[in-house]
Amino acid sequence: MLLTSSTFGIRSAMALSLWLAATAGASAQTMAPAPEAATGRTAKTLGTAQRYMAAAANPLAAAAGREILRAGGSATDAAIAIQLVLNLVEPQSSGIGGGAFFVYWDEVGRQLTTLDGRETAPKAAKPERFLGADGKPMRFVDAVVGGRSVGVPGTVRLLEEAHKRWGKLPWAEVFAPAIRLAEEGFAISPRLNGLLAQEKSLGKDARAVAYFYEPDGKPKPVGAILKNPAFAATLRAIAGRGADAFYEGAIAEDIIATVTGHATNPGDITLDDLKAYKVEERAPLCGRYRAYTLCGMGPPSSGAVAVQQILGMLATKDIARVGAGAEAAHWFAEAGKLAFADRALYVGDPAFVSVPTNGLIDESYVRERAGLINPDKAMGKANAGTPPNKRAFLFAPSDGVENGTSHISVIDAAGNAVSMTTTIEDGFGSRLMTKGGFLLNNELTDFSFAPSEDGKPVANRVEPGKRPRSSMAPTIVFDAFGRLYAVTGSPGGSQIIGYVAKTLVALLDWKMDPQRAIDLANFGNRNGPTELEKSSEAEAWKAALEAKGHEVRLIEMTSGIQAIVKTPEGYLGGADGRREGVAIGD
């Protein structure tokens, strides 16, 4: 679901002004009064702060994070508050009905930790889950809408685990901003209004219709105040009893009833599935790029693997000298093809697949892969390589479909940092809303629909208890002395990999500030056509790339990057004008 303000049409400057007035104070530091007509983006100015900073996809969410930081909260406390508010103001992208990856830097302890809160398949799930009666993969929309696509949510258990380890304020206190907003109401933003206007399936869910739409079937307008007392009650229960209030009891029973009770496409999650959910601590995946160290989430996410592969290949080229343009886009595209070929074959849930993670980012292997790049000619479709430390591997390659997500970046007054990418998968997830006022994910459609190819099982096929492959790439960057340098990440499905790689090169090689790095046109390749962002400076590169043999597509590339960079003077923050994000602090 690649959507910008240009594709859903902000109806008038008056509508946007209404929303900005309603969010005044939260967004004034970084949001300009109107979108740029040529790009459909909202112009942003660089955020600055000296003590701490929070960056999120909506001004009200970022303001909640800053409120918690002002109260003496940690980066973890702020990230929790942001996530809970995003459930309200950006419900199409993330929430407690979904999952997330959490990358945490402990400044005093000098320790990096990554937590996997990815959704899991229920125990009843079978590899043929998304095959139709004819034995062929279902249409995506047919698989998504309803209970069949819903995975066991991990976000609430993840937030609790993170708070137990690194929270500073009381658990209940970090829920306060979201509870207040749910009860008092908030103004519907242009983006939410536009996405509701485009959405075809949400209108089939009675609870969602009552919440999001007018009696005539039109979405509630920009600036209208939306209240969610049901969600406030859900949050109060979790704030009082902890995550068990979500995974057991009335809330859990309602989730089960919503999933299994869908009239045409029911799912099979049970109370035992919810009770059994566990957050997994994974070893951080770190690699060198020039003088920097990049760290992120390992499998089941393919994000850090692919980003580090792409940048490792680019390290063989003087990208700083080349600068942003057609030549750099050629190298990005070719490196992207090679990384995505490996991703398709090797990456899955490490509890089910022996992923050769260290081999895939091995410097010698990545240099060998870079040697396949011809500076003057596109290679066509790439094949997977043979990384070192690969055990007997009997799987077939597969692509995956991924869409909506959100990203949170926070650095607190003590220098601790959180990079958290969070999702319910497609826009508005499974299009199922619970009595508790939140939408449920459709994360199981991140699995490969075809369980086998050419007689071989697919690494990312559906299996009971398995976590689907992801492209989320929450990233923390350290300088040559091991000091915290940057926190970044993006939504965007499988395009996340390219968005994050582009932003890192813009920050580290092209020495752009975070706002300029984010604003730079998106471009990349997922082992298919080379994609350039429509209505951006990248359009001018099309002819030169085609001359090298690239099949070029100009498309909407709606990233939602948030980035914070640490400097001797304080913090610089950027938020993606393709969405509604801001970076604010004190």
C-alpha positions in Angstrom: 0.0 0.0 0.0 2.2 2.8 -1.3 0.3 6.0 -0.5 1.2 9.7 -0.2 -0.9 12.8 0.3 -0.8 13.2 -3.5 -2.4 9.8 -4.1 -5.2 10.2 -1.6 -5.7 13.9 -2.2 -5.7 16.3 0.6 -8.9 18.0 -0.2 -7.9 21.5 0.5 -5.4 23.6 2.4 -8.2 24.5 4.7 -8.6 20.8 5.7 -4.9 20.5 6.5 -5.0 23.8 8.4 -7.8 22.5 10.5 -5.8 19.5 11.5 -2.6 21.5 12.1 -4.6 23.8 14.4 -5.9 20.8 16.3 -2.4 19.5 16.8 -0.8 22.8 17.5 2.0 22.6 20.0 2.8 19.0 19.1 3.9 19.8 15.5 4.8 23.5 15.3 8.6 22.8 15.6 8.8 20.7 12.5 5.7 21.0 10.3 5.2 23.5 7.6 1.7 24.8 6.8 1.0 23.1 3.5 2.2 20.1 1.4 4.4 20.6 -1.6 2.2 20.4 -4.6 4.9 18.8 -6.8 5.7 15.9 -4.5 2.7 15.4 -2.3 5.1 15.7 0.7 4.8 18.0 3.7 7.9 20.3 4.0 9.7 19.7 7.2 12.5 21.7 9.0 15.3 20.0 10.9 14.5 19.2 14.5 17.0 20.2 17.1 17.3 19.4 20.8 20.0 19.4 23.5 18.8 16.9 26.1 16.6 14.3 24.4 14.6 13.7 21.3 11.6 11.6 20.1 10.7 11.0 16.4 7.5 9.4 15.3 5.0 9.2 12.4 2.5 11.6 13.9 2.9 14.9 15.9 0.7 13.7 18.8 2.7 10.5 19.1 6.0 12.3 19.2 4.5 14.8 21.7 3.6 11.9 24.0 7.2 10.7 23.8 8.5 14.1 24.7 6.0 14.4 27.6 7.4 11.2 29.0 11.0 12.3 28.5 10.2 15.6 30.2 8.8 13.7 33.2 12.2 11.9 33.6 11.2 8.8 31.6 13.7 6.6 29.7 13.9 6.1 26.0 11.9 2.9 26.6 9.2 4.7 28.5 8.9 7.2 25.7 8.8 4.5 23.0 5.9 2.7 24.8 3.9 6.0 25.1 4.5 6.7 21.4 3.4 3.2 20.3 0.2 3.4 22.3 -0.7 6.8 20.8 0.1 5.6 17.3 -2.6 3.0 17.9 -5.0 5.9 17.9 -3.7 8.4 15.5 -2.1 6.0 12.9 -4.3 2.9 13.3 -3.7 1.8 9.8 0.0 1.1 10.5 0.6 -0.3 13.9 -0.9 -1.0 17.3 -1.3 -3.5 20.1 -3.0 -5.9 17.7 0.3 -6.3 15.9 4.1 -6.9 16.5 7.4 -5.1 16.5 11.2 -5.3 16.7 12.9 -3.4 19.5 16.6 -2.4 19.3 17.9 -0.8 22.5 21.2 0.9 23.4 22.2 1.1 27.1 24.6 4.0 27.3 25.9 3.4 30.8 26.3 -0.4 30.4 27.5 0.0 26.8 25.2 -2.8 25.7 23.0 -3.4 22.7 20.0 -5.6 23.0 17.4 -6.6 20.4 13.9 -8.0 21.3 11.7 -9.8 18.8 8.0 -9.1 19.3 7.0 -10.5 15.9 3.6 -12.2 15.6 3.4 -16.0 15.5 1.3 -18.5 13.5 -1.3 -20.4 15.7 -0.7 -24.0 16.5 -3.4 -25.0 14.0 -1.7 -23.3 11.1 -0.7 -25.5 8.1 1.7 -24.8 5.2 -1.3 -24.8 2.8 -3.1 -22.0 4.7 -3.1 -19.6 1.8 -3.8 -22.0 -1.1 -7.3 -21.9 -2.7 -9.5 -24.8 -3.5 -7.7 -25.1 -6.8 -4.3 -25.5 -5.0 -3.0 -22.2 -6.2 -2.1 -19.2 -4.0 -5.0 -17.0 -3.0 -5.4 -13.5 -4.1 -3.7 -11.2 -1.5 -6.9 -9.4 -0.6 -8.8 -12.6 -0.2 -6.2 -13.9 2.2 -5.9 -10.7 4.2 -9.5 -9.7 5.1 -10.7 -11.8 7.9 -9.3 -14.0 10.7 -7.2 -16.3 8.5 -4.4 -13.7 8.2 -4.2 -12.8 11.9 -1.1 -13.9 13.8 -0.8 -14.0 17.6 0.0 -10.3 18.5 3.4 -9.7 20.2 3.5 -5.9 20.8 2.0 -5.8 24.3 4.3 -8.5 25.6 7.2 -6.8 23.9 6.4 -3.4 25.6 6.1 -5.1 29.0 9.4 -6.9 28.6 11.2 -3.8 27.5 9.8 -1.8 30.4 10.8 -4.5 32.9 14.4 -4.2 31.7 14.8 -0.5 30.9 11.7 1.4 32.1 12.2 4.2 34.6 8.7 5.6 35.2 5.9 3.4 36.6 4.3 1.1 34.0 0.9 2.8 34.4 2.3 6.3 34.0 3.5 5.7 30.4 0.0 4.7 29.5 -1.4 8.1 30.6 -1.0 10.1 27.3 -2.7 7.5 25.2 -5.6 7.0 27.7 -6.1 10.8 27.9 -6.1 11.0 24.1 -8.5 8.1 23.7 -11.0 9.6 26.2 -10.7 13.3 25.3 -10.4 12.7 21.5 -8.0 13.8 18.8 -8.3 15.4 15.4 -8.4 13.1 12.4 -5.4 13.8 10.2 -5.4 14.3 6.4 -3.5 11.0 6.0 -5.9 9.0 8.1 -8.9 10.6 6.3 -7.4 9.9 2.9 -6.5 6.3 3.6 -10.0 5.7 5.0 -11.5 7.1 1.8 -9.4 4.7 -0.3 -10.0 1.7 1.8 -12.4 -0.9 0.3 -12.6 -3.6 2.9 -12.7 -1.9 6.3 -16.3 -0.9 5.7 -17.4 -4.5 6.0 -16.5 -4.6 9.7 -19.3 -3.1 11.8 -17.1 -1.9 14.7 -14.7 -0.2 12.3 -17.6 1.5 10.4 -19.1 2.9 13.7 -15.7 4.2 14.7 -14.2 5.6 11.5 -17.1 6.5 9.2 -20.2 8.8 9.0 -23.7 7.3 8.7 -23.5 8.0 4.9 -20.5 5.7 4.6 -17.9 8.5 4.1 -14.9 8.7 6.4 -15.1 11.2 9.2 -13.5 14.4 7.9 -10.1 16.0 8.6 -10.2 17.8 11.9 -13.2 15.8 13.3 -12.6 14.7 16.9 -12.3 10.9 17.2 -12.8 9.4 20.7 -12.1 5.7 21.6 -13.4 4.9 25.1 -13.2 1.2 24.4 -9.4 1.5 23.8 -9.0 3.6 26.9 -10.6 0.8 28.9 -8.3 -1.7 27.2 -5.3 0.4 28.1 -6.4 0.8 31.7 -6.7 -2.9 32.1 -3.2 -3.5 30.7 -1.8 -0.6 32.8 -3.3 -2.2 35.9 -2.6 -5.9 35.4 0.3 -5.9 32.9 0.4 -7.8 29.6 -1.5 -10.7 31.1 -4.6 -8.6 30.8 -4.2 -8.7 27.1 -3.2 -12.4 26.7 -5.7 -13.8 29.2 -9.3 -12.9 30.3 -11.8 -10.7 28.6 -9.5 -9.0 26.0 -8.0 -12.3 24.9 -11.5 -13.9 24.6 -12.7 -11.0 22.5 -9.6 -11.4 20.2 -10.4 -15.0 19.7 -14.1 -14.4 19.1 -13.2 -11.7 16.5 -10.8 -13.9 14.7 -12.8 -17.1 14.7 -16.1 -15.5 14.2 -15.5 -13.9 10.8 -18.4 -14.9 8.5 -16.4 -15.9 5.4 -12.7 -16.1 6.3 -12.3 -17.2 9.9 -9.0 -17.8 11.7 -8.0 -20.4 14.3 -6.1 -18.6 17.1 -6.9 -20.1 20.5 -6.5 -18.9 24.1 -3.6 -21.3 24.4 -1.9 -19.6 21.5 -2.2 -16.2 23.2 -1.0 -17.5 26.6 2.0 -19.2 25.0 3.3 -16.1 23.3 6.9 -15.2 24.2 9.2 -12.3 23.3 12.6 -13.6 22.0 15.8 -11.9 22.7 18.0 -12.2 19.6 21.7 -11.5 19.2 22.2 -8.1 17.6 23.3 -8.1 14.0 26.2 -5.7 13.6 28.5 -4.9 10.7 31.1 -2.4 9.6 30.5 0.3 7.0 33.5 2.6 6.4 34.4 3.9 9.9 30.9 3.1 11.4 29.2 0.1 12.9 25.6 -0.6 12.0 23.5 -2.7 14.3 20.0 -4.0 13.9 17.6 -7.0 14.1 18.6 -10.4 12.8 16.2 -13.1 11.5 13.3 -13.5 11.3 13.9 -10.0 10.0 15.7 -9.8 6.7 16.2 -6.0 7.2 19.6 -5.8 8.9 21.0 -8.6 6.8 20.0 -7.0 3.5 20.9 -3.4 4.5 24.3 -4.6 5.6 24.8 -6.6 2.4 23.9 -3.6 0.3 26.1 -1.2 2.2 28.9 -3.7 2.2 28.8 -3.9 -1.6 28.7 -0.1 -1.8 31.8 0.1 0.4 33.8 -1.2 -2.6 32.8 2.0 -4.5 33.6 5.6 -3.6 30.0 6.6 -3.2 30.9 9.8 -1.4 32.7 11.0 -4.6 29.9 9.8 -6.8 27.2 11.7 -4.9 23.4 11.2 -5.3 22.5 10.6 -8.9 22.1 8.0 -11.6 25.5 6.4 -11.0 24.8 5.9 -7.3 21.3 4.6 -8.2 22.9 2.0 -10.5 25.1 0.7 -7.7 22.3 0.7 -5.3 20.0 -1.2 -7.7 22.6 -3.9 -8.5 23.5 -4.4 -4.8 19.8 -4.5 -4.0 19.2 -7.3 -6.6 22.0 -9.4 -5.0 20.8 -8.8 -1.5 17.2 -9.6 -2.3 18.2 -12.8 -4.1 19.9 -14.0 -0.9 17.0 -12.8 1.2 14.5 -14.8 -0.9 16.4 -18.1 -0.5 17.9 -18.0 2.9 16.0 -15.9 5.4 13.2 -17.2 7.6 12.4 -17.8 11.3 15.7 -19.2 12.8 13.7 -21.6 15.0 12.6 -23.4 11.8 15.4 -22.6 9.2 19.1 -22.7 9.6 19.8 -19.1 8.4 23.5 -18.5 7.5 23.3 -15.0 9.0 26.9 -14.4 9.7 27.9 -15.9 6.3 25.5 -13.5 4.5 27.2 -10.5 5.9 30.8 -11.9 5.9 33.0 -9.2 4.4 34.8 -11.5 2.0 31.4 -12.9 0.7 29.9 -9.5 0.3 33.0 -8.3 -1.6 32.7 -11.3 -3.8 29.1 -10.5 -4.5 30.0 -6.9 -5.2 32.4 -8.2 -7.9 29.3 -9.3 -9.9 28.3 -5.6 -10.4 29.3 -4.2 -13.7 29.6 -0.4 -13.5 28.3 0.0 -17.0 25.6 -2.6 -17.4 22.6 -3.9 -15.4 22.8 -7.6 -14.6 19.2 -8.5 -15.0 17.7 -10.7 -12.3 20.3 -11.9 -9.7 20.7 -15.4 -8.3 21.4 -16.2 -4.7 25.0 -16.8 -3.7 26.7 -19.4 -1.6 27.7 -17.7 1.7 30.2 -19.3 4.1 29.0 -21.4 7.0 26.0 -22.5 5.0 24.8 -25.9 6.1 22.9 -28.2 3.8 20.1 -26.0 2.5 17.2 -27.7 0.8 14.8 -24.8 0.5 13.4 -22.9 -2.5 13.5 -19.1 -2.9 10.3 -17.1 -2.4 9.3 -13.5 -2.4 7.0 -12.0 0.1 4.3 -9.3 0.3 4.6 -6.6 3.0 3.0 -3.2 3.3 2.1 -0.8 6.2 4.3 -0.2 9.3 5.6 2.6 11.5 8.9 3.6 13.0 9.9 5.2 16.4 13.3 6.7 17.2 14.1 8.0 20.7 17.2 9.1 22.6 16.8 10.0 26.3 18.6 12.4 28.6 21.0 9.6 29.7 22.0 8.8 26.1 20.0 5.5 25.9 18.4 4.9 22.6 15.5 3.0 21.1 14.9 2.1 17.4 11.6 0.4 17.1 9.8 -0.6 13.9 6.2 -1.7 14.6 3.4 -3.1 12.3 0.0 -4.6 11.8 1.2 -5.5 8.2 -1.2 -4.2 5.6 -3.1 -0.9 5.9 -5.7 -1.4 8.6 -4.4 -5.0 9.1 -7.0 -7.7 8.7 -9.7 -5.1 8.8 -11.0 -6.6 12.0 -11.7 -4.4 15.0 -12.1 -5.8 18.4 -14.5 -4.6 21.1 -11.4 -3.3 22.8 -11.0 -0.6 20.2 -8.0 -1.8 18.3 -7.4 -3.4 14.9 -5.9 -6.9 14.5 -2.9 -7.6 12.2 -2.8 -9.6 9.0 0.8 -10.6 9.6 0.5 -14.2 8.5 0.3 -13.0 4.9 4.0 -12.1 5.3 4.5 -15.9 4.9 4.9 -17.2 1.4 1.6 -18.3 0.1 3.1 -21.2 -1.9 4.6 -23.7 0.6 6.9 -25.2 -2.0 8.6 -24.4 -5.3 9.9 -27.0 -7.7 9.4 -29.7 -5.2 11.4 -28.0 -2.4 9.8 -26.4 0.7 10.0 -22.7 1.0 11.9 -21.3 4.0 9.2 -18.8 4.7 6.3 -21.1 4.4 3.5 -21.2 7.1 4.2 -23.5 10.1 2.7 -23.7 13.6 4.3 -21.3 16.0 6.5 -19.8 13.3 7.3 -16.1 12.9 7.0 -14.7 9.3 9.9 -13.2 7.6 10.1 -9.4 7.9 11.9 -6.5 6.2 11.8 -4.2 9.2 15.2 -2.7 9.8 15.4 -0.7 13.0 19.0 0.5 13.0 21.4 2.1 15.5 24.7 3.5 14.2 28.0 3.9 16.2 31.0 6.0 15.2 34.6 4.8 14.9 35.0 5.1 18.7 31.9 3.0 19.5 29.9 6.1 20.5 26.2 6.3 19.6 25.8 8.3 16.4 22.4 7.8 14.9 19.0 6.0 15.3 16.9 5.4 12.3 14.4 3.1 10.6 11.3 3.2 8.3 8.0 1.6 7.4 7.4 0.5 3.8 7.2 -3.2 3.5 10.1 -4.8 1.6 11.1 -1.3 0.4 12.2 -0.6 4.0 15.5 -2.1 3.1 16.2 0.4 0.4 14.8 3.3 2.4 17.1 2.6 5.3 20.1 2.0 3.1 19.6 5.2 1.2 19.2 7.2 4.4 22.4 5.7 5.9 24.5 6.5 2.8 23.1 10.0 2.7 24.0 10.5 6.4 27.4 8.7 6.4 28.8 9.3 2.9 27.0 12.4 1.6 27.1 14.1 5.0 23.5 15.3 4.8 21.7 16.2 8.0 18.9 13.8 8.9 16.1 15.9 7.4 17.9 16.2 4.0 18.8 12.5 4.1 15.2 11.6 4.6 13.9 14.1 2.0 16.3 12.7 -0.7 14.4 10.8 -3.4 13.9 7.1 -2.7 15.3 4.6 -5.2 16.3 0.9 -5.2 15.8 -2.5 -6.6 14.1 -5.7 -5.1 15.6 -8.0 -7.7 13.2 -6.8 -10.4 12.7 -3.4 -12.0 14.7 -0.5 -10.7 12.4 1.7 -8.8 12.6 5.5 -8.7 10.4 7.8 -6.7 7.7 9.4 -8.8 7.6 13.2 -8.8 11.1 13.5 -7.3 14.6 14.5 -8.5 15.2 10.8 -9.2 13.0 11.0 -12.3 15.9 12.8 -14.0 18.0 9.6 -13.6 15.7 7.4 -15.7 17.3 7.8 -19.1 20.9 7.2 -17.8 19.7 4.0 -16.0 17.9 2.7 -19.0 21.0 3.3 -21.0 22.7 0.8 -18.7 20.0 -1.7 -19.3 17.8 -1.1 -16.3 14.0 -1.6 -16.5 12.9 1.5 -14.7 9.6 2.2 -13.0 8.6 5.5 -11.6 6.4 4.7 -8.6 5.1 6.2 -5.3 7.7 5.3 -2.6 6.0 6.4 0.6 8.7 5.8 3.2 8.2 7.0 6.8 11.7 7.4 7.9 12.6 8.8 11.4 16.2 9.6 12.2 18.1 11.2 15.1 21.8 12.0 14.9 23.9 12.8 17.9 26.3 15.7 17.6 28.6 17.5 20.1 26.0 20.2 20.4 23.0 17.9 20.9 20.6 16.1 18.7 19.4 16.7 15.1 16.2 15.0 14.0 14.4 14.3 10.8 11.0 13.0 10.0 9.6 11.9 6.6 7.4 14.5 4.9 5.9 11.7 2.9 3.9 11.0 6.0 3.0 13.2 9.0 6.0 12.6 11.3 8.0 15.0 13.4 11.2 14.9 15.5 11.0 17.0 18.7 12.8 17.4 22.0 14.2 19.8 24.5 
